[in-house]
Amino acid sequence: MLELVPKPQFNVVVPPKLLQEGYLVHFPAGWHSTLTHVAGKTFRIDAVNQVPYRLSGGHIIPSGDYRDVALSNGSGTFQESIYPESVKSLFEVSVGLSPGNYVVHIYVPASRSIHGLEFGGMTAPDVGSATLVYLGARTPEDSPLEDPRMKFYLVKDLEPIIMRVYVLPGVDYEKVVISTTVNKCLMRELPTPSEDDLRKAKVIKYYESLRW
């Protein structure tokens, strides 16, 4: 049954889309043991700086083909190098996708999709399959350029995040523009956060928590 929610008769405070100075963030103990600078810790954001960046200026991809765009640091082809280099930094990355005939799959690390189901043969997307190409796929409508809804949270030494951009059949070529805003956050650890601090903090879960 469709239920229409009545318009509230009071002003609704809409929180900012990005982390701000003074906000608290908490990284649960489930973060990888190699990331000891954040795992199980709580931080206050002391400063922020928003840096717009268009990944590689855009990608022209033929029909039925794909391109793997790596967000991690390095000098490889299509490696965007937008990861933090300081243990005090948290990068909150908003991602907007240009309109077009394509889908995007997310892998962390490069060999493992973070979106899948449980039945045999349904655990990972497959750009070679007419149906599994849509498994866990994100489309431009899910996170448009003018209203990005896809976010990544990056810390130093995080595993590589790969965006696999696959152009669907039906066009000769597609120009795919991936636009980001990197919200650089300077973190200061709270060694003994109070219960109130933990209640207010934004919980940033490790990507592995999406797989079970």
N, C-alpha and C positions, 0 to 999 in steps of 0.2 A: 504494500500500500504506500502510495506517495503522500507524504505529510508535508504541508507547506508551513514553514516556520514563520510566525507573525513578525513583522518588523518591530524591533524593540523601541520602547518609548523613552529611551535614555541614550546618552552619548556613549558609544563604545570606544574604548581606547585600543587602537591597533598598534601592537608592538612593532618596532623597527624590523626590517627584513634582515639587517646585518647586525652582528655583535657591535656593541658600543663600549666606550670607556666606562669602567666601573662594573661591567657585567662579570659574572662568575661563570666559569666552565669547569666541568668535572670529567675526568677520563677514568672510567671504571677499571678495576683490576684485570678485566678481560683483555686489555690491550697487550700486544705481543711482548714477551719478556725482554726482547732486545730494545724495546722503547721505554727504558727505565726512567727517562726524563719526564714522561707524562703518565705512565701506567699507574692507576690508583691514586692520582693526585688531583688537587683542586687549585685553580688559579684565578686571580683577578686580572682583568684586562686593564692595563694602565694607559695604553694609547692605541689608536687605530689609524690606518691610512688606506684609502681605497684607490687601487691601481687598475684602471681599465686595460684590457689586453685582448686583442683579436688573434686567436691561435693561427700562426703561420700565414695570416692574412687571408685565409680561405683555401679550400681544396677543390680541385676540379677532378671528379672521379667518373669513370665510364660506367654505363649500365651493367649491373650484375657483378660489380667489383667492389672492393672495400679498401679502406686505409686505416691503419692502426695509428692513433695519435696518443703518444705517451706524455703524461703530465710531469713525470719525474725529471730530475736534472741529468744533463749529459749532452753529448755532441752528436748523438745519432740522428738519422733522418726522421723528421717529424717528432723529435723529442723536444718538448716545449720548455723544460727547465724552469718550472714555476713552483718547485718545492722550496720550503725554508732551508736555510743553512745554519740557523741558530736554534739552540734548544729552547730559547725564550720566545720563539715565534710560533704562532698559530696562523695559518692562512685559511680563511673561509672563502671558498671560491664559488661564486654564482656563475652558472653556465646557461647561456641562451643560444638557441639553434635557429638558423635562418629557415624560411619556408622551403619545402622541397620534397622530392620523392625518394626519401631515404629513412633509415632507422639507425639507432645507435645502441650498441651493447657495451656494458661496463665489465671490465675484467680487473681483478685485484688478487694476486699479481697477474702477469700477462696470460697465464695458462688457465685461469680459473674465473668463470663468470660468477657474479654475485647474485644473479637472478636465475632461479630454476625451480622446478617442481620435484616431486618425489618418485613418480612412476618411472620405471625403466624406459630410457629413451627420451625422457622429458626433463632431464636434469641440467641440460645446458643448451644454449641456442646454437644454431648451425646455419650459416649463411648459404650453404649448399642445399638446404632443404626448403621447399616451397612453403612449408608450414612452420618448421622450427626457427626460421629466420625471424618470426614474430615473437618467439618465446622470450619474455623479459625485455622486449625491445622498447626503447624510448623514441618518440617521434617529435618532430618540430612543434607539434601542437602541445606536447607535454611541457615544454619549456621554451616558449618563444623568445625571440630577441628582446622584445619590449617588456616582457614580464617573465624573467628567468626564474624557474622553480627548482631546478636541479642544483644541488650543492655538494661540494666535497670539502672535507676538513683535512688539511695537510699539516704534518709536523715533520721535523727533521728525521731522516732515515726511514720514513714510511715506505712500505712496499710500493712498487710502481703501479700506478693506475693507468689503464689503457682504455681509451674510447675507440671502439671499432665502428667506423662509419661505413655502412653498406648502402649502396645506391640500388634501389629496387628496379626491376625490369620495367621498360616502358619509355625511357628517355635515352638519348645517346650519351649525354654527359650531364652531370649535375654539379653546380658550384655550391659547396657546403661551407657556410661561414659559422664558426663556433666563436662566440664572443663571451669573454669572461670579465668579471670584476673580482680582483683579488683583494680581499679585505685583510690587510696585514694587521695582526693583533700582537702587541707586545704583552707577554704574560709575566705575572709575578706569582710565585707559588705561595699558597696559604698552608703552612706546615700543619696547623691544627684547626681545620675548618670546623665551625660550630654546626649544630644540626640545622640551624636556620640558614647558614651558608649553603649547606648541601641541598636543602630544600629549594633554594632560589637558583642554584647553579644549573646551567644548561648542560645536560648529559651528552657527551660526545662518545658514541659507541664505536668500538673497533669493527672494521668491515666484516671480519669473520663471523660476527654475531648474526649476520644476515643468512648464513648457511647453517643448516642443521638437518 
